[in-house]
Amino acid sequence: MSIDHTRLTKLFLEDNFIISDHARVRMFQRNVSTEDIGQVILYGEIIEEYTEDEPCPSALFLGYVGGTPYHVVPAHCKDHIRVITVYLPGKDKWIDYRIRSD
């Protein structure tokens, strides 16, 4: 079963999302706002899917905010999204920020 980008977008726009403690720490460390995460979820692309993740399947999104690439990992739970982490992908680990180089 693949991740439904349209459903994730709808849940985010309806404010049906939770930001995990880990993601909040990373947001603070990396100066990433909730609005930035929203931009990535709404307008970004799914580059990897983790359909076997528990308790909810998740996906790796790539999106750009002000020209800066971001990766966001939201989990798609039954009635909400849980943002697991957010980071700026390093050029040493990603090809065009889409494909793992290792």
N, CA, C and O atoms as CSV, one atom per row, in Angstrom:
chain,resi,resn,atom,element,x,y,z
A,1,MET,N,N,0.853,-1.182,0.000
A,1,MET,CA,C,0.000,0.000,0.000
A,1,MET,C,C,0.891,1.235,0.000
A,1,MET,O,O,1.766,1.363,0.857
A,2,SER,N,N,0.688,2.125,-0.926
A,2,SER,CA,C,1.541,3.311,-0.998
A,2,SER,C,C,0.951,4.460,-0.180
A,2,SER,O,O,-0.230,4.466,0.169
A,3,ILE,N,N,1.805,5.416,0.107
A,3,ILE,CA,C,1.406,6.590,0.876
A,3,ILE,C,C,0.595,7.512,-0.035
A,3,ILE,O,O,0.991,7.762,-1.173
A,4,ASP,N,N,-0.524,8.012,0.453
A,4,ASP,CA,C,-1.423,8.876,-0.313
A,4,ASP,C,C,-1.081,10.340,-0.036
A,4,ASP,O,O,-1.462,10.889,0.998
A,5,HIS,N,N,-0.358,10.966,-0.968
A,5,HIS,CA,C,0.056,12.364,-0.799
A,5,HIS,C,C,-1.155,13.285,-0.641
A,5,HIS,O,O,-1.128,14.213,0.167
A,6,THR,N,N,-2.204,13.032,-1.404
A,6,THR,CA,C,-3.409,13.865,-1.323
A,6,THR,C,C,-4.022,13.799,0.073
A,6,THR,O,O,-4.452,14.816,0.616
A,7,ARG,N,N,-4.059,12.617,0.642
A,7,ARG,CA,C,-4.619,12.449,2.000
A,7,ARG,C,C,-3.751,13.150,3.036
A,7,ARG,O,O,-4.272,13.788,3.950
A,8,LEU,N,N,-2.429,13.037,2.901
A,8,LEU,CA,C,-1.532,13.735,3.832
A,8,LEU,C,C,-1.736,15.243,3.749
A,8,LEU,O,O,-1.766,15.927,4.772
A,9,THR,N,N,-1.873,15.756,2.540
A,9,THR,CA,C,-2.104,17.182,2.337
A,9,THR,C,C,-3.394,17.615,3.020
A,9,THR,O,O,-3.433,18.637,3.704
A,10,LYS,N,N,-4.445,16.833,2.830
A,10,LYS,CA,C,-5.743,17.149,3.436
A,10,LYS,C,C,-5.645,17.168,4.960
A,10,LYS,O,O,-6.135,18.099,5.600
A,11,LEU,N,N,-5.024,16.160,5.536
A,11,LEU,CA,C,-4.878,16.113,6.992
A,11,LEU,C,C,-4.075,17.305,7.504
A,11,LEU,O,O,-4.423,17.892,8.529
A,12,PHE,N,N,-3.004,17.666,6.799
A,12,PHE,CA,C,-2.196,18.798,7.228
A,12,PHE,C,C,-3.011,20.097,7.168
A,12,PHE,O,O,-2.980,20.890,8.110
A,13,LEU,N,N,-3.730,20.313,6.080
A,13,LEU,CA,C,-4.530,21.532,5.931
A,13,LEU,C,C,-5.648,21.623,6.961
A,13,LEU,O,O,-6.078,22.721,7.316
A,14,GLU,N,N,-6.119,20.478,7.440
A,14,GLU,CA,C,-7.164,20.442,8.467
A,14,GLU,C,C,-6.583,20.541,9.880
A,14,GLU,O,O,-7.311,20.405,10.863
A,15,ASP,N,N,-5.274,20.776,9.980
A,15,ASP,CA,C,-4.581,20.851,11.279
A,15,ASP,C,C,-4.625,19.532,12.049
A,15,ASP,O,O,-4.587,19.522,13.279
A,16,ASN,N,N,-4.703,18.437,11.328
A,16,ASN,CA,C,-4.690,17.114,11.949
A,16,ASN,C,C,-3.277,16.548,11.884
A,16,ASN,O,O,-3.023,15.526,11.245
A,17,PHE,N,N,-2.363,17.241,12.562
A,17,PHE,CA,C,-0.982,16.770,12.598
A,17,PHE,C,C,-0.384,17.008,13.972
A,17,PHE,O,O,-0.767,17.921,14.704
A,18,ILE,N,N,0.563,16.156,14.287
A,18,ILE,CA,C,1.312,16.238,15.540
A,18,ILE,C,C,2.781,16.293,15.160
A,18,ILE,O,O,3.218,15.584,14.253
A,19,ILE,N,N,3.534,17.119,15.840
A,19,ILE,CA,C,4.975,17.165,15.621
A,19,ILE,C,C,5.631,16.459,16.800
A,19,ILE,O,O,5.483,16.887,17.945
A,20,SER,N,N,6.350,15.385,16.523
A,20,SER,CA,C,6.979,14.599,17.584
A,20,SER,C,C,8.004,15.432,18.344
A,20,SER,O,O,8.495,16.446,17.847
A,21,ASP,N,N,8.314,14.989,19.549
A,21,ASP,CA,C,9.333,15.686,20.338
A,21,ASP,C,C,10.666,15.720,19.589
A,21,ASP,O,O,11.358,16.738,19.586
A,22,HIS,N,N,11.017,14.606,18.959
A,22,HIS,CA,C,12.265,14.549,18.190
A,22,HIS,C,C,12.257,15.604,17.079
A,22,HIS,O,O,13.237,16.326,16.898
A,23,ALA,N,N,11.150,15.689,16.341
A,23,ALA,CA,C,11.061,16.666,15.253
A,23,ALA,C,C,11.141,18.093,15.798
A,23,ALA,O,O,11.775,18.952,15.185
A,24,ARG,N,N,10.508,18.353,16.942
A,24,ARG,CA,C,10.571,19.711,17.527
A,24,ARG,C,C,12.010,20.102,17.862
A,24,ARG,O,O,12.430,21.230,17.608
A,25,VAL,N,N,12.752,19.168,18.430
A,25,VAL,CA,C,14.163,19.431,18.744
A,25,VAL,C,C,14.929,19.732,17.457
A,25,VAL,O,O,15.691,20.697,17.397
A,26,ARG,N,N,14.728,18.914,16.437
A,26,ARG,CA,C,15.414,19.116,15.158
A,26,ARG,C,C,15.007,20.442,14.513
A,26,ARG,O,O,15.840,21.135,13.930
A,27,MET,N,N,13.737,20.785,14.618
A,27,MET,CA,C,13.273,22.065,14.074
A,27,MET,C,C,14.005,23.219,14.744
A,27,MET,O,O,14.460,24.149,14.077
A,28,PHE,N,N,14.115,23.152,16.061
A,28,PHE,CA,C,14.804,24.208,16.803
A,28,PHE,C,C,16.273,24.263,16.399
A,28,PHE,O,O,16.806,25.341,16.139
A,29,GLN,N,N,16.927,23.109,16.345
A,29,GLN,CA,C,18.347,23.056,15.991
A,29,GLN,C,C,18.613,23.566,14.581
A,29,GLN,O,O,19.661,24.153,14.312
A,30,ARG,N,N,17.674,23.342,13.699
A,30,ARG,CA,C,17.887,23.640,12.271
A,30,ARG,C,C,17.122,24.868,11.795
A,30,ARG,O,O,17.110,25.180,10.604
A,31,ASN,N,N,16.484,25.563,12.736
A,31,ASN,CA,C,15.737,26.784,12.424
A,31,ASN,C,C,14.666,26.531,11.351
A,31,ASN,O,O,14.564,27.268,10.370
A,32,VAL,N,N,13.883,25.486,11.561
A,32,VAL,CA,C,12.816,25.110,10.643
A,32,VAL,C,C,11.483,25.397,11.329
A,32,VAL,O,O,11.279,25.019,12.483
A,33,SER,N,N,10.589,26.057,10.625
A,33,SER,CA,C,9.287,26.398,11.191
A,33,SER,C,C,8.221,25.373,10.797
A,33,SER,O,O,8.430,24.557,9.898
A,34,THR,N,N,7.098,25.428,11.471
A,34,THR,CA,C,5.960,24.587,11.111
A,34,THR,C,C,5.500,24.927,9.695
A,34,THR,O,O,5.084,24.042,8.947
A,35,GLU,N,N,5.574,26.192,9.331
A,35,GLU,CA,C,5.206,26.612,7.976
A,35,GLU,C,C,6.134,25.971,6.940
A,35,GLU,O,O,5.687,25.570,5.866
A,36,ASP,N,N,7.427,25.876,7.267
A,36,ASP,CA,C,8.373,25.219,6.364
A,36,ASP,C,C,7.979,23.760,6.149
A,36,ASP,O,O,7.978,23.269,5.020
A,37,ILE,N,N,7.648,23.078,7.234
A,37,ILE,CA,C,7.228,21.681,7.130
A,37,ILE,C,C,5.982,21.576,6.259
A,37,ILE,O,O,5.873,20.676,5.425
A,38,GLY,N,N,5.047,22.494,6.454
A,38,GLY,CA,C,3.833,22.507,5.639
A,38,GLY,C,C,4.129,22.672,4.164
A,38,GLY,O,O,3.517,22.006,3.330
A,39,GLN,N,N,5.055,23.546,3.834
A,39,GLN,CA,C,5.423,23.758,2.432
A,39,GLN,C,C,5.959,22.470,1.805
A,39,GLN,O,O,5.649,22.142,0.660
A,40,VAL,N,N,6.762,21.755,2.576
A,40,VAL,CA,C,7.337,20.508,2.067
A,40,VAL,C,C,6.242,19.451,1.881
A,40,VAL,O,O,6.217,18.764,0.860
A,41,ILE,N,N,5.359,19.317,2.836
A,41,ILE,CA,C,4.284,18.325,2.730
A,41,ILE,C,C,3.311,18.705,1.610
A,41,ILE,O,O,2.894,17.845,0.834
A,42,LEU,N,N,2.954,19.967,1.523
A,42,LEU,CA,C,1.958,20.383,0.534
A,42,LEU,C,C,2.486,20.366,-0.895
A,42,LEU,O,O,1.783,19.954,-1.817
A,43,TYR,N,N,3.727,20.816,-1.077
A,43,TYR,CA,C,4.231,21.020,-2.437
A,43,TYR,C,C,5.419,20.135,-2.801
A,43,TYR,O,O,5.884,20.151,-3.941
A,44,GLY,N,N,5.905,19.374,-1.842
A,44,GLY,CA,C,7.058,18.525,-2.099
A,44,GLY,C,C,6.663,17.216,-2.761
A,44,GLY,O,O,5.505,16.997,-3.118
A,45,GLU,N,N,7.656,16.357,-2.913
A,45,GLU,CA,C,7.422,15.061,-3.537
A,45,GLU,C,C,7.877,13.945,-2.602
A,45,GLU,O,O,8.823,14.106,-1.831
A,46,ILE,N,N,7.198,12.835,-2.684
A,46,ILE,CA,C,7.587,11.656,-1.918
A,46,ILE,C,C,8.725,10.980,-2.675
A,46,ILE,O,O,8.571,10.599,-3.836
A,47,ILE,N,N,9.876,10.834,-2.001
A,47,ILE,CA,C,11.018,10.192,-2.663
A,47,ILE,C,C,11.307,8.795,-2.118
A,47,ILE,O,O,11.995,8.011,-2.770
A,48,GLU,N,N,10.797,8.479,-0.948
A,48,GLU,CA,C,10.901,7.129,-0.388
A,48,GLU,C,C,9.648,6.863,0.429
A,48,GLU,O,O,9.076,7.777,1.022
A,49,GLU,N,N,9.230,5.614,0.456
A,49,GLU,CA,C,8.091,5.209,1.277
A,49,GLU,C,C,8.518,4.115,2.239
A,49,GLU,O,O,9.289,3.222,1.886
A,50,TYR,N,N,8.005,4.197,3.459
A,50,TYR,CA,C,8.294,3.204,4.488
A,50,TYR,C,C,6.960,2.621,4.947
A,50,TYR,O,O,6.498,2.888,6.056
A,51,THR,N,N,6.358,1.829,4.081
A,51,THR,CA,C,5.001,1.339,4.331
A,51,THR,C,C,4.919,0.348,5.482
A,51,THR,O,O,3.834,0.099,6.008
A,52,GLU,N,N,6.049,-0.216,5.877
A,52,GLU,CA,C,6.049,-1.195,6.971
A,52,GLU,C,C,6.311,-0.543,8.336
A,52,GLU,O,O,6.308,-1.233,9.355
A,53,ASP,N,N,6.537,0.772,8.367
A,53,ASP,CA,C,6.786,1.448,9.649
A,53,ASP,C,C,5.609,1.251,10.593
A,53,ASP,O,O,4.452,1.209,10.174
A,54,GLU,N,N,5.928,1.133,11.865
A,54,GLU,CA,C,4.915,0.991,12.913
A,54,GLU,C,C,5.026,2.152,13.882
A,54,GLU,O,O,6.143,2.596,14.148
A,55,PRO,N,N,3.959,2.658,14.413
A,55,PRO,CA,C,2.600,2.157,14.254
A,55,PRO,C,C,1.897,2.658,12.986
A,55,PRO,O,O,0.791,2.215,12.678
A,56,CYS,N,N,2.535,3.580,12.247
A,56,CYS,CA,C,1.916,4.132,11.041
A,56,CYS,C,C,2.939,4.170,9.912
A,56,CYS,O,O,4.112,4.448,10.162
A,57,PRO,N,N,2.526,3.900,8.681
A,57,PRO,CA,C,3.459,4.001,7.558
A,57,PRO,C,C,3.926,5.444,7.385
A,57,PRO,O,O,3.202,6.382,7.720
A,58,SER,N,N,5.128,5.615,6.866
A,58,SER,CA,C,5.670,6.963,6.711
A,58,SER,C,C,6.321,7.108,5.336
A,58,SER,O,O,6.425,6.150,4.570
A,59,ALA,N,N,6.750,8.323,5.052
A,59,ALA,CA,C,7.371,8.609,3.763
A,59,ALA,C,C,8.411,9.708,3.957
A,59,ALA,O,O,8.342,10.491,4.904
A,60,LEU,N,N,9.366,9.749,3.048
A,60,LEU,CA,C,10.378,10.804,3.023
A,60,LEU,C,C,9.992,11.773,1.918
A,60,LEU,O,O,9.913,11.401,0.747
A,61,PHE,N,N,9.756,13.010,2.303
A,61,PHE,CA,C,9.405,14.064,1.359
A,61,PHE,C,C,10.626,14.927,1.081
A,61,PHE,O,O,11.446,15.163,1.969
A,62,LEU,N,N,10.740,15.392,-0.146
A,62,LEU,CA,C,11.702,16.413,-0.527
A,62,LEU,C,C,10.908,17.627,-0.974
A,62,LEU,O,O,10.009,17.528,-1.810
A,63,GLY,N,N,11.251,18.766,-0.406
A,63,GLY,CA,C,10.624,20.012,-0.820
A,63,GLY,C,C,11.604,21.155,-0.655
A,63,GLY,O,O,12.637,21.018,-0.001
A,64,TYR,N,N,11.271,22.269,-1.251
A,64,TYR,CA,C,12.142,23.443,-1.198
A,64,TYR,C,C,11.392,24.597,-0.558
A,64,TYR,O,O,10.228,24.857,-0.860
A,65,VAL,N,N,12.092,25.280,0.333
A,65,VAL,CA,C,11.549,26.475,0.971
A,65,VAL,C,C,12.571,27.573,0.738
A,65,VAL,O,O,13.695,27.499,1.236
A,66,GLY,N,N,12.185,28.582,-0.012
A,66,GLY,CA,C,13.117,29.656,-0.332
A,66,GLY,C,C,14.359,29.155,-1.046
A,66,GLY,O,O,15.446,29.705,-0.865
A,67,GLY,N,N,14.207,28.123,-1.852
A,67,GLY,CA,C,15.331,27.561,-2.592
A,67,GLY,C,C,16.187,26.576,-1.817
A,67,GLY,O,O,17.108,25.983,-2.379
A,68,THR,N,N,15.899,26.394,-0.540
A,68,THR,CA,C,16.654,25.466,0.305
A,68,THR,C,C,15.942,24.117,0.338
A,68,THR,O,O,14.740,24.062,0.597
A,69,PRO,N,N,16.676,23.016,0.075
A,69,PRO,CA,C,16.038,21.698,0.117
A,69,PRO,C,C,15.841,21.227,1.559
A,69,PRO,O,O,16.700,21.423,2.418
A,70,TYR,N,N,14.700,20.607,1.796
A,70,TYR,CA,C,14.384,20.021,3.100
A,70,TYR,C,C,13.870,18.612,2.884
A,70,TYR,O,O,13.223,18.315,1.879
A,71,HIS,N,N,14.168,17.751,3.839
A,71,HIS,CA,C,13.553,16.430,3.920
A,71,HIS,C,C,12.662,16.436,5.159
A,71,HIS,O,O,13.076,16.878,6.231
A,72,VAL,N,N,11.447,15.947,5.003
A,72,VAL,CA,C,10.501,15.811,6.103
A,72,VAL,C,C,9.972,14.384,6.056
A,72,VAL,O,O,9.637,13.870,4.989
A,73,VAL,N,N,9.899,13.748,7.229
A,73,VAL,CA,C,9.341,12.400,7.324
A,73,VAL,C,C,8.067,12.469,8.166
A,73,VAL,O,O,8.131,12.553,9.393
A,74,PRO,N,N,6.902,12.433,7.497
A,74,PRO,CA,C,5.636,12.335,8.222
A,74,PRO,C,C,5.116,10.898,8.193
A,74,PRO,O,O,5.269,10.187,7.200
A,75,ALA,N,N,4.506,10.494,9.289
A,75,ALA,CA,C,3.823,9.198,9.336
A,75,ALA,C,C,2.349,9.437,9.061
A,75,ALA,O,O,1.769,10.408,9.546
A,76,HIS,N,N,1.749,8.554,8.285
A,76,HIS,CA,C,0.339,8.672,7.935
A,76,HIS,C,C,-0.468,7.738,8.826
A,76,HIS,O,O,-0.637,6.556,8.525
A,77,CYS,N,N,-0.959,8.288,9.919
A,77,CYS,CA,C,-1.788,7.519,10.839
A,77,CYS,C,C,-3.244,7.608,10.380
A,77,CYS,O,O,-3.560,8.338,9.441
A,78,LYS,N,N,-4.102,6.884,11.026
A,78,LYS,CA,C,-5.492,6.779,10.570
A,78,LYS,C,C,-6.174,8.138,10.423
A,78,LYS,O,O,-6.808,8.403,9.402
A,79,ASP,N,N,-6.050,8.998,11.431
A,79,ASP,CA,C,-6.780,10.268,11.390
A,79,ASP,C,C,-5.882,11.491,11.571
A,79,ASP,O,O,-6.373,12.593,11.817
A,80,HIS,N,N,-4.571,11.298,11.452
A,80,HIS,CA,C,-3.644,12.430,11.597
A,80,HIS,C,C,-2.289,12.089,10.987
A,80,HIS,O,O,-2.016,10.950,10.609
A,81,ILE,N,N,-1.462,13.108,10.907
A,81,ILE,CA,C,-0.069,12.962,10.488
A,81,ILE,C,C,0.788,13.154,11.732
A,81,ILE,O,O,0.486,13.998,12.576
A,82,ARG,N,N,1.839,12.383,11.841
A,82,ARG,CA,C,2.841,12.593,12.890
A,82,ARG,C,C,4.151,12.912,12.185
A,82,ARG,O,O,4.708,12.073,11.477
A,83,VAL,N,N,4.638,14.140,12.389
A,83,VAL,CA,C,5.916,14.530,11.796
A,83,VAL,C,C,7.013,13.916,12.660
A,83,VAL,O,O,7.125,14.216,13.849
A,84,ILE,N,N,7.818,13.054,12.046
A,84,ILE,CA,C,8.839,12.308,12.772
A,84,ILE,C,C,10.157,13.064,12.832
A,84,ILE,O,O,10.784,13.136,13.889
A,85,THR,N,N,10.580,13.627,11.706
A,85,THR,CA,C,11.822,14.398,11.683
A,85,THR,C,C,11.843,15.324,10.485
A,85,THR,O,O,11.044,15.189,9.558
A,86,VAL,N,N,12.766,16.261,10.520
A,86,VAL,CA,C,13.000,17.200,9.430
A,86,VAL,C,C,14.491,17.529,9.423
A,86,VAL,O,O,15.107,17.697,10.475
A,87,TYR,N,N,15.058,17.616,8.220
A,87,TYR,CA,C,16.478,17.955,8.124
A,87,TYR,C,C,16.799,18.502,6.746
A,87,TYR,O,O,16.027,18.347,5.800
A,88,LEU,N,N,17.942,19.138,6.653
A,88,LEU,CA,C,18.464,19.605,5.377
A,88,LEU,C,C,19.380,18.514,4.846
A,88,LEU,O,O,20.386,18.198,5.480
A,89,PRO,N,N,19.056,17.933,3.698
A,89,PRO,CA,C,19.858,16.820,3.189
A,89,PRO,C,C,21.247,17.280,2.770
A,89,PRO,O,O,21.399,18.294,2.089
A,90,GLY,N,N,22.251,16.526,3.182
A,90,GLY,CA,C,23.631,16.859,2.839
A,90,GLY,C,C,23.992,16.379,1.439
A,90,GLY,O,O,23.599,15.288,1.026
A,91,LYS,N,N,24.734,17.192,0.723
A,91,LYS,CA,C,25.152,16.820,-0.637
A,91,LYS,C,C,26.032,15.579,-0.635
A,91,LYS,O,O,26.112,14.869,-1.637
A,92,ASP,N,N,26.695,15.317,0.493
A,92,ASP,CA,C,27.563,14.141,0.578
A,92,ASP,C,C,26.780,12.835,0.714
A,92,ASP,O,O,27.336,11.757,0.499
A,93,LYS,N,N,25.490,12.921,1.071
A,93,LYS,CA,C,24.687,11.720,1.279
A,93,LYS,C,C,23.567,11.548,0.254
A,93,LYS,O,O,22.916,10.504,0.209
A,94,TRP,N,N,23.347,12.573,-0.568
A,94,TRP,CA,C,22.228,12.551,-1.502
A,94,TRP,C,C,22.651,13.039,-2.879
A,94,TRP,O,O,23.445,13.973,-2.994
A,95,ILE,N,N,22.132,12.420,-3.907
A,95,ILE,CA,C,22.328,12.874,-5.281
A,95,ILE,C,C,21.071,13.652,-5.660
A,95,ILE,O,O,19.971,13.100,-5.669
A,96,ASP,N,N,21.240,14.926,-5.969
A,96,ASP,CA,C,20.118,15.814,-6.280
A,96,ASP,C,C,19.068,15.809,-5.162
A,96,ASP,O,O,17.892,16.074,-5.408
A,97,TYR,N,N,19.498,15.509,-3.946
A,97,TYR,CA,C,18.651,15.471,-2.759
A,97,TYR,C,C,17.539,14.416,-2.844
A,97,TYR,O,O,16.672,14.368,-1.972
A,98,ARG,N,N,17.555,13.563,-3.895
A,98,ARG,CA,C,16.511,12.565,-4.121
A,98,ARG,C,C,16.957,11.120,-3.958
A,98,ARG,O,O,16.161,10.256,-3.590
A,99,ILE,N,N,18.210,10.864,-4.228
A,99,ILE,CA,C,18.706,9.487,-4.246
A,99,ILE,C,C,19.866,9.366,-3.273
A,99,ILE,O,O,20.800,10.167,-3.311
A,100,ARG,N,N,19.810,8.369,-2.406
A,100,ARG,CA,C,20.909,8.155,-1.452
A,100,ARG,C,C,22.182,7.822,-2.199
A,100,ARG,O,O,22.167,7.036,-3.146
A,101,SER,N,N,23.296,8.422,-1.771
A,101,SER,CA,C,24.563,8.171,-2.450
A,101,SER,C,C,25.369,7.056,-1.795
A,101,SER,O,O,26.389,6.629,-2.336
A,102,ASP,N,N,24.925,6.585,-0.648
A,102,ASP,CA,C,25.687,5.522,0.038
A,102,ASP,C,C,25.157,4.173,-0.186
A,102,ASP,O,O,25.705,3.200,0.334
